[in-house]
Amino acid sequence: MTQATPGFALNAVARLRDEREEAGIKPIEARGWRATRCRACRVIESHCLCAWRPKVQTRAGVCLIMTNKEVFKPSNTGWLIADVLADNFAFIWSRTEVDQALIDLLADPQWQPYLVFPGEYVEQARVVNTVEPSDGKRPLFILLDATWTEARKIFRKSAYFDTLPILSLMPEKLSRYRLRRSTRSEHLCTAEVAALCLELAQDNDAANALDAYFDVFSQHYLDAKRQLPLDCSSEAHEALKRYMI
């Protein structure tokens, strides 16, 4: 298990990655990238993102349900969420095995879990569009960090989610995600979804910090891929500075 860097929360996605590697599962190698990547942020070292990690206070927590492939993808944005939120959890999904720690987390009385999923695919009695206070409980957003096909499979075959309220988001803006191809611009990436959830929970500083961190990550990633010099004076970097440690 990985240890938290002093002053930072433990990144549960990094922990999962280390556990997969210890189990002999090999990471994904991005095509055409031969430069050494930073172990922490997954961007090639010349464009390392680590110095730009924000630190904010937040009441909400996030739990990522991931596939074995997703946890290794350098373009994955779930680990950005785990960087920003102190209370972050991540689990590898399996159809045949359920991690008892996930069951315990869902039953923890300090949390009010919300499964984030499109409402049109769910019985309407379970669907909510707002995050309301619940007996002093803190909101815990369950995000299916996978492709849309995989997310639907996880949703259908995970009985332990059947009693959770479904938080259906209605974003008014198109996705800014440029690191993978998508046929639909209204499909948000995981970090963008998490930022919307944080807004609903009125964790506005965390939502804004995550949005800014996501934009800076995208710039570092794409500039490295295109072999462009890194511009740390960009609008995204300036927005992120207010949330730096």
C-alpha positions in Angstrom: 0.0 0.0 0.0 1.3 3.5 -0.8 1.9 6.0 1.9 0.6 9.6 1.8 3.0 12.4 1.0 3.4 14.6 4.1 0.7 17.3 4.0 -1.4 15.4 1.5 -4.2 12.9 1.6 -3.6 9.4 0.4 -4.5 9.0 -3.2 -6.7 5.9 -3.3 -6.3 5.5 -7.1 -2.5 5.5 -6.7 -2.9 2.8 -4.0 -5.0 0.7 -6.4 -2.4 1.1 -9.2 0.4 -0.1 -6.8 -1.7 -3.1 -5.7 -2.4 -4.1 -9.3 1.3 -3.9 -10.1 2.2 -6.0 -7.0 -0.3 -8.6 -8.2 1.6 -8.8 -11.5 -0.8 -6.8 -13.7 1.2 -4.7 -16.1 0.4 -1.0 -16.7 -0.7 0.4 -20.0 2.0 1.9 -22.2 0.8 4.9 -24.2 1.6 4.5 -27.9 4.5 6.6 -29.1 5.5 7.7 -25.6 9.0 6.6 -24.7 10.0 9.4 -22.3 10.0 8.7 -18.6 6.8 9.4 -16.8 6.5 10.9 -13.3 5.5 8.1 -11.0 3.0 10.3 -9.1 1.2 12.3 -11.8 1.7 10.0 -14.9 2.8 12.9 -17.1 6.2 12.7 -18.7 8.8 14.2 -16.3 9.5 17.4 -18.4 5.8 18.4 -17.9 5.3 17.0 -14.4 2.1 18.2 -12.7 3.1 17.4 -9.0 4.0 21.0 -8.1 0.5 22.1 -9.0 -1.5 19.9 -6.7 -4.1 22.0 -4.9 -5.2 21.7 -1.3 -8.7 22.6 -0.2 -11.1 21.7 2.6 -14.2 19.7 1.7 -17.1 18.1 3.4 -18.0 15.7 0.7 -16.2 12.5 -0.1 -15.8 10.6 -3.4 -15.7 6.8 -4.1 -14.4 5.7 -7.5 -15.4 2.3 -8.9 -12.8 1.4 -11.5 -11.8 -1.3 -13.9 -8.4 -2.9 -14.0 -7.6 -1.1 -17.2 -8.8 2.3 -16.1 -6.6 2.5 -13.1 -3.5 2.3 -15.3 -4.6 4.8 -18.1 -2.4 7.9 -18.0 -5.3 9.9 -19.3 -7.6 8.8 -16.4 -8.9 11.8 -14.4 -10.1 9.9 -11.4 -6.8 10.3 -9.7 -7.1 14.1 -10.0 -10.2 13.8 -7.8 -8.3 11.7 -5.3 -5.6 14.4 -5.3 -8.0 17.1 -4.4 -10.4 15.5 -1.9 -9.0 14.3 1.4 -11.8 11.7 1.8 -11.3 9.7 -1.4 -11.8 6.0 -1.9 -11.3 3.7 -4.9 -12.1 0.1 -5.6 -11.6 -2.3 -8.5 -15.0 -3.6 -9.7 -15.5 -7.4 -10.0 -18.7 -9.1 -11.0 -18.0 -12.2 -8.8 -16.2 -10.6 -5.8 -17.2 -7.7 -3.6 -14.6 -5.9 -1.5 -15.9 -5.9 2.1 -14.3 -2.5 2.6 -16.7 -1.1 0.0 -19.7 -2.6 1.7 -18.5 -1.2 5.0 -18.0 2.3 3.5 -21.6 2.3 2.1 -22.9 1.4 5.5 -20.8 3.9 7.4 -23.2 6.2 9.3 -21.2 9.4 8.7 -21.9 9.2 4.9 -25.0 9.6 2.7 -24.0 7.8 -0.5 -25.2 8.9 -3.9 -24.6 6.8 -7.0 -24.0 9.2 -9.9 -25.7 7.8 -13.0 -28.1 9.1 -15.8 -31.6 9.2 -14.5 -33.2 8.1 -17.7 -31.9 4.6 -17.2 -33.3 4.2 -13.6 -36.7 4.0 -12.0 -37.7 7.5 -11.3 -38.5 6.9 -7.6 -34.7 6.6 -7.0 -33.6 9.6 -8.9 -32.6 12.9 -7.2 -31.2 16.1 -8.8 -30.0 17.8 -5.6 -27.9 17.0 -2.6 -29.9 17.7 0.6 -28.7 17.5 4.2 -29.5 14.1 5.7 -29.3 13.9 9.5 -25.9 15.5 9.6 -24.5 13.0 7.2 -21.8 14.0 4.7 -22.4 13.3 1.0 -20.4 10.5 -0.6 -20.5 10.5 -4.4 -20.1 7.1 -6.0 -18.6 7.5 -9.5 -18.3 4.7 -12.0 -14.9 5.5 -13.5 -15.1 3.4 -16.7 -16.2 3.6 -20.3 -20.0 4.1 -20.8 -20.4 0.4 -21.8 -18.5 -0.7 -18.7 -20.4 1.7 -16.4 -23.8 0.3 -17.5 -22.5 -3.2 -16.8 -21.3 -2.2 -13.4 -24.6 -0.5 -12.6 -26.7 -3.6 -13.7 -24.6 -6.2 -11.9 -23.9 -4.5 -8.6 -26.7 -5.4 -6.3 -25.1 -3.5 -3.4 -26.0 -0.3 -5.2 -29.7 -1.1 -5.6 -30.8 0.8 -2.5 -28.8 4.0 -3.1 -30.3 7.2 -4.4 -29.3 8.0 -8.0 -27.9 11.4 -8.5 -28.7 12.4 -12.0 -26.7 15.4 -13.2 -27.9 17.9 -15.8 -24.8 19.7 -17.0 -25.3 22.9 -18.9 -21.8 22.9 -20.5 -20.0 20.6 -22.9 -17.1 18.5 -21.8 -13.6 20.1 -22.0 -12.0 16.7 -22.0 -9.5 16.4 -24.9 -7.4 13.4 -24.0 -9.5 10.6 -25.5 -11.9 10.5 -28.4 -15.6 10.7 -27.6 -18.5 10.6 -30.1 -20.6 12.8 -27.8 -19.4 16.1 -26.5 -22.0 16.1 -23.7 -20.3 13.1 -22.1 -18.3 14.5 -19.2 -15.1 12.9 -17.9 -14.9 11.7 -14.3 -13.2 14.8 -12.9 -15.8 17.1 -14.6 -18.6 15.0 -13.1 -17.0 15.1 -9.6 -16.8 18.9 -9.9 -20.5 19.2 -10.6 -21.2 16.9 -7.6 -19.1 19.2 -5.4 -21.0 22.2 -6.6 -24.3 20.5 -5.6 -22.8 19.8 -2.2 -21.9 23.5 -1.9 -18.2 22.5 -1.7 -17.5 25.4 -4.1 -13.8 25.8 -3.4 -13.2 22.1 -4.0 -15.3 22.2 -7.2 -13.4 25.2 -8.6 -10.0 23.8 -7.5 -10.8 20.5 -9.2 -11.9 22.2 -12.4 -8.7 24.3 -12.5 -6.6 21.2 -11.7 -8.2 19.3 -14.5 -7.5 22.1 -17.0 -3.9 22.3 -15.9 -3.5 18.5 -16.2 -5.0 18.6 -19.7 -2.5 21.3 -20.8 0.5 19.5 -19.3 -0.6 16.2 -20.8 -1.2 17.5 -24.3 1.8 19.8 -24.4 4.0 16.8 -23.5 2.3 14.6 -26.1 2.8 17.3 -28.8 6.4 18.1 -27.6 5.5 21.7 -26.8 7.2 23.8 -24.1 5.2 24.1 -21.0 3.5 27.5 -20.4 2.9 27.9 -16.7 1.5 31.4 -17.2 -1.6 30.2 -18.9 -5.1 31.1 -17.7 -5.6 27.6 -16.2 -2.4 27.9 -14.1 -3.4 31.3 -12.9 -6.8 30.0 -11.8 -5.2 27.1 -10.0 -2.7 29.2 -8.0 -5.4 30.4 -5.6 -5.8 26.8 -4.4 -2.2 26.0 -4.0 -0.7 25.0 -0.7 
